[in-house]
């Protein structure tokens, strides 16, 4: 065990014109420390996950965490960034500080405010997470990048429109039970499957319902060592935490295999000493439905080219052998870039602590997380288990 989560906080995700990056940070930082039963003075180190990339005029945001409490003054605070995996990057840095004995309690915050940015600029900002010499002129921005991935997958393995619609419908259905989700509406399979005025094609074979939401929001958690955690109210331990970085240019790899995701899962399972069958559920990075489909194969749930079976045969539904995205995923919950990875860890900890409310997976004991930056470039897998 590399560390434990002992407290957390999570804002709703959505469009919040009255919030700022600062107000979101302050809110979750204060709530997470209180949830852990601590005071700000108890925190030894702070990590902030904030992609920004042009979304916020205020940069140098690590210092904003200190706005939550004067007792944070003079604590080391560092901003961490790794594209859409920024939140998990911050979590993993916190774990390293714990493991190195440099800190007893670490506060990790993830935040992004995207919706105050004009639409075309949002697209340009997100495209910065791709390799610009190759993809900088891609129509439809980052959605266009995944549209090309979907098109290539369809060419190699056949039309997967039914599977993509089923993934979207599943995640929206799950999101109804998530009080933090941006879209709490069961859209239904038929709506997600059919092209319509409200669900047009956006990029290649991807429709609007295949794309995650532009969001504002924040999440935070408190980490400590296992020995300390066992003396606290709750303790959700990391049985594994793995990070695999792959080439940025898609031309240097087979983009339809998400090989970095595959290696990260293999290393995490080996570190944790578990198989997929031992997992109660997985929160995976469904920035686009084609990503979740390929991730089924990369995590070892289905053979290459057969990921559709996992959704069409009900394997990843709540009540199935391995529920995937019981929170609704990025698809329903929203995807405020810097907050996403922290959110995935918070929601997984909630499930394992039996505090997930209406979205609770029955008898959840071990949870897996996959958060990626770019098109399977930064790949983070965590495996969590409640120990108290």
Wavefront OBJ file of the C-alpha trace (Angstrom):
o trace
v 0.000 0.000 0.000
v 1.443 3.350 -1.063
v -0.944 5.611 0.848
v -4.550 6.134 1.841
v -7.388 8.543 1.171
v -8.866 9.719 4.470
v -11.103 12.604 3.393
v -12.592 14.205 0.310
v -14.830 16.851 -1.216
v -16.530 17.314 -4.589
v -18.515 20.155 -6.132
v -21.252 19.510 -8.657
v -19.895 19.725 -12.216
v -21.596 22.041 -14.685
v -21.773 25.650 -15.820
v -21.258 28.073 -12.941
v -21.163 31.721 -13.935
v -20.909 32.859 -10.305
v -17.888 30.670 -9.486
v -14.190 31.273 -10.166
v -11.177 28.987 -10.139
v -10.360 30.479 -6.758
v -13.796 29.956 -5.239
v -13.928 26.350 -6.451
v -10.486 25.618 -5.000
v -11.290 27.246 -1.664
v -14.551 25.337 -1.325
v -13.203 21.832 -1.839
v -9.924 22.422 -0.008
v -11.772 23.459 3.141
v -14.358 20.691 2.878
v -11.818 17.900 2.239
v -9.687 18.832 5.240
v -12.773 18.986 7.462
v -14.050 15.669 6.088
v -10.749 14.068 7.115
v -11.238 15.398 10.651
v -8.189 17.647 10.341
v -7.283 21.322 10.511
v -5.471 23.222 7.773
v -2.419 23.379 10.048
v -2.191 19.556 9.898
v -1.534 19.559 6.144
v 2.149 19.220 5.275
v 2.047 19.610 1.494
v -0.389 20.701 -1.211
v -0.710 19.629 -4.850
v -3.062 21.345 -7.281
v -4.125 19.741 -10.547
v -5.029 22.548 -12.987
v -4.700 22.175 -16.753
v -5.763 25.745 -17.621
v -4.236 25.899 -21.131
v -5.995 29.225 -21.654
v -9.228 28.630 -19.734
v -8.284 30.894 -16.831
v -6.767 34.369 -16.935
v -5.397 33.698 -13.471
v -2.366 31.461 -13.782
v 0.150 30.473 -11.067
v -2.806 28.913 -9.288
v -1.063 26.685 -6.723
v -0.999 29.688 -4.402
v -4.773 29.995 -4.556
v -5.174 26.976 -2.276
v -3.783 29.140 0.520
v -6.875 31.343 0.167
v -8.870 28.574 1.863
v -7.224 29.037 5.265
v -4.436 31.257 6.666
v -2.924 28.139 8.270
v -1.922 26.936 4.778
v 0.587 29.798 4.632
v 4.181 28.623 4.190
v 3.122 25.087 3.273
v 4.754 23.811 0.050
v 2.185 24.055 -2.766
v 2.833 22.851 -6.308
v 0.717 22.877 -9.445
v 0.815 19.657 -11.486
v -0.258 19.316 -15.137
v -0.488 16.359 -17.525
v -3.320 17.202 -19.927
v -6.613 15.428 -19.162
v -4.814 13.253 -16.588
v -3.776 16.319 -14.591
v -5.881 15.348 -11.566
v -4.390 11.862 -11.308
v -0.915 13.312 -11.811
v -1.492 15.476 -8.733
v -2.775 12.488 -6.742
v 0.241 10.388 -7.677
v 2.636 13.202 -6.733
v 0.942 13.346 -3.351
v 1.456 9.615 -2.917
v 5.161 10.025 -3.675
v 5.496 12.702 -1.003
v 3.869 10.327 1.513
v 6.033 7.372 0.443
v 9.211 9.461 0.658
v 8.405 10.465 4.218
v 8.361 14.138 3.268
v 4.757 14.620 4.370
v 2.309 12.962 6.721
v -0.832 14.642 5.342
v -1.125 15.828 1.743
v -4.005 17.852 0.305
v -4.689 17.261 -3.397
v -7.057 19.579 -5.275
v -8.191 19.358 -8.895
v -9.987 22.242 -10.602
v -11.019 23.698 -13.945
v -13.390 26.390 -15.130
v -14.034 25.964 -18.839
v -17.488 27.327 -19.596
v -16.594 31.021 -19.404
v -14.342 30.513 -22.433
v -15.865 31.007 -25.939
v -16.566 27.762 -27.804
v -13.949 28.098 -30.559
v -11.299 28.932 -27.969
v -12.263 25.859 -25.922
v -11.561 23.742 -28.983
v -8.166 25.370 -29.502
v -7.258 24.935 -25.843
v -8.131 21.231 -25.819
v -6.278 20.603 -29.072
v -3.093 21.591 -27.245
v -3.225 18.128 -25.674
v -2.481 16.624 -29.103
v 0.711 16.731 -31.190
v 0.259 20.006 -33.032
v 2.669 19.334 -35.941
v 0.385 16.438 -36.939
v -3.025 17.331 -35.505
v -2.998 21.112 -35.085
v -5.306 21.682 -38.047
v -7.764 18.891 -37.223
v -11.358 20.015 -37.884
v -13.558 19.908 -34.741
v -10.511 20.114 -32.481
v -9.908 17.298 -30.003
v -13.228 15.714 -30.949
v -11.797 15.527 -34.456
v -8.767 13.637 -33.150
v -11.008 11.012 -31.550
v -13.225 11.080 -34.620
v -10.198 9.922 -36.603
v -9.540 7.216 -34.013
v -13.159 6.048 -34.251
v -13.019 6.043 -38.052
v -9.849 3.940 -37.981
v -11.361 1.525 -35.471
v -14.482 1.150 -37.638
v -12.320 0.434 -40.673
v -10.330 -2.244 -38.851
v -13.071 -3.886 -36.788
v -16.371 -2.926 -38.407
v -19.084 -0.396 -37.630
v -19.364 0.036 -33.862
v -22.217 2.564 -33.790
v -24.434 0.256 -31.727
v -21.720 -0.187 -29.094
v -20.937 3.537 -28.873
v -24.609 4.376 -28.431
v -24.934 1.696 -25.744
v -21.920 3.134 -23.868
v -23.398 6.640 -24.014
v -26.814 5.403 -22.880
v -25.291 3.395 -20.009
v -23.274 6.304 -18.698
v -26.158 8.759 -18.914
v -28.403 6.256 -17.144
v -25.806 5.866 -14.393
v -25.352 9.626 -14.125
v -28.960 10.098 -13.000
v -27.957 8.770 -9.570
v -24.854 10.972 -9.267
v -25.600 14.222 -7.395
v -22.392 15.764 -8.791
v -23.144 14.999 -12.464
v -23.614 17.814 -14.932
v -26.280 15.923 -16.901
v -28.600 13.808 -14.762
v -30.838 12.614 -17.572
v -31.385 9.131 -18.986
v -31.176 9.856 -22.715
v -31.954 6.276 -23.739
v -30.286 4.098 -26.334
v -32.507 5.145 -29.238
v -31.678 8.835 -28.810
v -27.953 8.121 -28.541
v -28.009 5.803 -31.577
v -29.886 8.032 -34.031
v -28.575 11.109 -35.764
v -30.934 14.008 -35.128
v -31.061 17.764 -34.884
v -30.321 17.431 -31.159
v -27.721 14.709 -31.703
v -25.792 15.568 -34.861
v -22.529 14.075 -36.029
v -19.637 16.080 -34.591
v -16.516 14.371 -35.923
v -16.331 11.277 -38.112
v -18.739 8.653 -36.709
v -18.974 10.448 -33.342
v -22.231 12.197 -32.504
v -22.830 14.764 -29.779
v -23.814 12.006 -27.339
v -20.413 10.386 -27.917
v -18.572 13.410 -26.501
v -17.992 14.401 -22.870
v -19.238 17.720 -21.561
v -17.422 21.034 -21.178
v -17.564 21.701 -17.440
v -16.608 23.712 -14.394
v -15.880 21.995 -11.099
v -13.434 20.880 -8.453
v -12.647 17.921 -6.222
v -10.163 17.383 -3.414
v -8.832 14.615 -1.207
v -6.484 14.161 1.739
v -3.759 11.504 1.679
v -1.758 9.957 4.487
v 0.236 6.815 5.234
v -1.611 3.544 6.022
v -0.530 3.451 9.667
v -1.913 6.928 10.321
v -5.039 6.223 8.257
v -5.971 3.216 10.382
v -6.306 5.548 13.371
v -8.717 7.822 11.513
v -12.427 7.632 10.716
v -11.990 6.097 7.255
v -9.129 4.690 5.191
v -9.202 3.815 1.483
v -5.818 2.421 0.494
v -3.949 2.457 -2.809
v -3.057 -1.130 -3.590
v -1.493 0.171 -6.801
v -0.679 3.471 -8.505
v 0.933 3.295 -11.930
v 1.765 5.942 -14.536
v 2.818 5.114 -18.094
v 3.698 7.848 -20.599
v 3.521 7.051 -24.319
v 4.607 8.935 -27.433
v 2.669 12.126 -28.122
v 2.513 11.742 -31.943
v -0.121 9.185 -32.899
v 1.979 8.340 -35.972
v 4.553 6.655 -33.708
v 2.130 4.051 -32.316
v -0.950 2.001 -33.134
v -3.524 4.435 -31.777
v -6.303 1.834 -31.950
v -4.685 -0.262 -29.201
v -4.134 2.295 -26.377
v -0.910 0.452 -25.542
v -0.013 2.850 -22.700
v -3.354 2.088 -21.073
v -2.714 -1.641 -21.474
v 0.746 -1.446 -19.882
v -0.507 0.749 -17.019
v -3.270 -1.748 -16.213
v -0.867 -4.698 -16.398
v 1.596 -3.024 -14.032
v -1.138 -1.946 -11.630
v -2.695 -5.401 -11.454
v 0.740 -6.905 -10.831
v 1.489 -4.361 -8.094
v -1.896 -4.919 -6.443
v -1.858 -8.680 -6.906
v -5.342 -8.701 -8.439
v -7.085 -9.760 -11.629
v -9.973 -7.969 -13.309
v -12.292 -10.476 -11.659
v -11.258 -9.079 -8.272
v -12.479 -5.569 -9.118
v -15.958 -4.516 -8.002
v -16.133 -1.681 -10.552
v -13.986 0.616 -12.708
v -14.088 4.351 -13.311
v -12.538 4.830 -16.750
v -11.780 7.822 -18.963
v -14.702 8.091 -21.401
v -13.842 11.502 -22.856
v -15.433 9.997 -25.973
v -17.354 6.734 -26.189
v -14.757 5.272 -28.565
v -12.206 5.732 -25.759
v -14.229 3.616 -23.336
v -14.682 0.951 -26.018
v -10.937 0.689 -26.690
v -10.212 0.805 -22.932
v -12.296 -2.365 -22.470
v -9.741 -4.113 -24.665
v -6.692 -2.384 -23.186
v -7.655 -3.333 -19.617
v -8.099 -6.941 -20.704
v -11.864 -7.178 -20.432
v -12.251 -8.193 -24.098
v -9.887 -9.258 -26.894
v -8.696 -6.713 -29.433
v -11.532 -5.722 -31.757
v -14.189 -7.306 -29.526
v -14.760 -4.534 -26.993
v -18.328 -4.143 -28.209
v -19.211 -7.449 -26.553
v -18.526 -5.960 -23.125
v -21.261 -3.349 -23.493
v -23.712 -5.155 -25.786
v -23.719 -8.267 -23.584
v -24.118 -6.215 -20.404
v -20.741 -6.944 -18.816
v -20.124 -3.293 -17.884
v -23.616 -2.416 -16.697
v -24.353 -1.963 -13.000
v -25.217 -5.496 -11.954
v -22.928 -6.939 -14.621
v -19.635 -8.736 -13.981
v -17.630 -5.468 -14.018
v -19.623 -2.215 -13.810
v -17.798 0.565 -15.652
v -18.442 4.205 -14.806
v -21.167 3.783 -12.191
v -20.786 7.543 -11.653
v -21.880 8.225 -15.236
v -18.285 8.823 -16.248
v -17.034 11.946 -17.960
v -19.899 11.492 -20.407
v -22.631 12.367 -17.895
v -20.643 13.791 -14.989
v -18.702 16.312 -17.078
v -15.002 16.775 -17.720
v -13.434 19.846 -16.069
v -9.935 18.856 -17.159
v -7.848 19.438 -14.032
v -10.556 18.117 -11.714
v -11.363 14.878 -13.525
v -8.678 12.596 -12.116
v -9.218 13.790 -8.546
v -12.964 13.327 -9.029
v -12.448 9.729 -10.177
v -10.463 8.985 -7.021
v -13.019 10.686 -4.776
v -15.963 8.835 -6.303
v -14.118 5.518 -6.098
v -13.303 6.154 -2.429
v -16.956 6.990 -1.788
v -18.012 3.677 -3.318
v -15.536 1.688 -1.255
v -16.473 3.505 1.941
v -20.146 2.756 1.303
v -20.895 6.487 1.049
v -21.954 6.689 -2.619
v -25.687 7.037 -1.954
v -27.955 6.210 -4.868
v -25.026 5.340 -7.141
v -23.594 2.802 -4.679
v -22.312 -0.417 -6.231
v -23.479 -3.253 -3.983
v -20.749 -4.870 -1.859
v -17.954 -2.862 -3.514
v -14.570 -3.866 -2.101
v -11.919 -3.049 -4.736
v -12.154 -0.303 -7.354
v -10.064 0.476 -10.432
v -9.435 3.872 -12.014
v -8.055 4.742 -15.448
v -7.445 8.415 -16.260
v -5.634 9.462 -19.416
v -4.157 12.621 -20.876
v -4.305 13.201 -24.604
v -5.035 10.228 -26.825
v -3.692 7.553 -24.436
v -0.448 9.504 -23.919
v -0.482 9.996 -20.127
v -1.943 6.835 -18.617
v -2.706 6.556 -14.888
v -4.178 3.495 -13.186
v -5.022 3.331 -9.486
v -6.451 0.341 -7.637
v -8.137 1.173 -4.331
v -9.406 -0.883 -1.420
v -11.027 0.126 1.839
v -9.014 -0.955 4.877
v -11.146 0.800 7.493
l 1 2 3 4 5 6 7 8 9 10 11 12 13 14 15 16 17 18 19 20 21 22 23 24 25 26 27 28 29 30 31 32 33 34 35 36 37 38 39 40 41 42 43 44 45 46 47 48 49 50 51 52 53 54 55 56 57 58 59 60 61 62 63 64 65 66 67 68 69 70 71 72 73 74 75 76 77 78 79 80 81 82 83 84 85 86 87 88 89 90 91 92 93 94 95 96 97 98 99 100 101 102 103 104 105 106 107 108 109 110 111 112 113 114 115 116 117 118 119 120 121 122 123 124 125 126 127 128 129 130 131 132 133 134 135 136 137 138 139 140 141 142 143 144 145 146 147 148 149 150 151 152 153 154 155 156 157 158 159 160 161 162 163 164 165 166 167 168 169 170 171 172 173 174 175 176 177 178 179 180 181 182 183 184 185 186 187 188 189 190 191 192 193 194 195 196 197 198 199 200 201 202 203 204 205 206 207 208 209 210 211 212 213 214 215 216 217 218 219 220 221 222 223 224 225 226 227 228 229 230 231 232 233 234 235 236 237 238 239 240 241 242 243 244 245 246 247 248 249 250 251 252 253 254 255 256 257 258 259 260 261 262 263 264 265 266 267 268 269 270 271 272 273 274 275 276 277 278 279 280 281 282 283 284 285 286 287 288 289 290 291 292 293 294 295 296 297 298 299 300 301 302 303 304 305 306 307 308 309 310 311 312 313 314 315 316 317 318 319 320 321 322 323 324 325 326 327 328 329 330 331 332 333 334 335 336 337 338 339 340 341 342 343 344 345 346 347 348 349 350 351 352 353 354 355 356 357 358 359 360 361 362 363 364 365 366 367 368 369 370 371 372 373 374 375 376 377 378 379 380 381 382 383 384 385 386 387 388
